[in-house]
Amino acid sequence: MVLEAPGTPLIGRVLPRPELGPGQVRLRVHACGVCRTDLHVRDGELPSPKLPLVLGHQIVGTVLEGGERFAPGTRLGVPWLGWTCGECRYCRSGQENLCDRARFTGYHLDGGYAEEAVADERYCFELPEGYTDAQAAPLLCAGLIGYRALRLAGDGERVGLYGFGASAHIVAQVARSQGRRVFAFTRPGDAAAQSLARELGADWAGDSTAPAPEELDAAVIFAPAGELVPTALRAVRKGGSVVCAGIHMSDIPGFPYELLWGERVLRSVANLTRRDGQELLALAPQVPVRTTVESFPFTEAEQALAALRAGRIRGAAVLVV
């Protein structure tokens, strides 16, 4: 399913099979998660994608050929981070997620809205057993970005999650396993998301426009809504953190300095490192994290994106190939 121009529907195309380069593997795709980043790329909110482009960066597939690390038939996950230079100051300091020359799956590199995909084996992960292909797919971005955001939010007990979709429903389970209390903030009237949050152990679930029921130690914003930044700052205690976990957000409105004062921290999370992937995929079966997924045939990618845009997905959307 190909994006030929930003803002236009995906179109089914038969593409030539690319030749494999050194260290690349060809995968038979079984499932691919649908991420809000895919929606931002499709809608033209992220600049300069490769065009034409196959979207999708939460790929679950089995090795057909290529590479040296994995035998044919091995089940692998392919995440957003598809390649880094390994030479810049960020790569050399453990911050490969900030590499200036990084290339991302489903953005600079063709992704998994397809029957086959090609990936650099160094950036692929073996997936834990106990997850179907569709259940494993959301771990590869929703899970990884959420895990990184939670870690960077600090170890406070009371955590607010703004936007309770694919990432938050995974993060809530990790936070609860760590003995934290979770407060879920959703779009006004989103009873389905609030119900899911409570099922996953949230202490409270309600509208993001409502005041927090208790002072929070930290907040993670998954919704791409800049107006939630001052809302979250208002909800956290002095010394607390607000983490913006999305790759794209609407403009943050002006707010009084007193919301930031008191050594509150406002930061973003960008991309992921391979270490994040290794840690989360080892942790997920121990929690155990259980993903809630809504599956679509991969030829209905446009319908899945529309459902995500409209907030109609409970948990995570996944294309089944």
Secondary structure, DSSP 4 states (H G I P E B T S, - for coil): -EE-STTS--B----PPPPP-TTEEEEEEEEEEE-HHHHHHHTT-SS---SSEE--S-EEEEEEEE-SSS-TT-EEEE-SEEE--S-SHHHHTT-GGG-TT-EEBTTTB--SSSSEEEEEGGG-EEPPTT--HHHHGGGGTHHHHHHHHHHHT-S-SEEEEES-SHHHHHHHHHHHHTT-EEEEEESTT-HHHHHHHHHTT-SEEEETTSPPSS-EEEEEE-SS-TTHHHHHHHHEEEEEEEEE--S--PPPPP--GGGTTTT-EEEE--S--HHHHHHHHHHTTTTT----EEEEEGGGHHHHHHHHHTT--SSEEEEE-
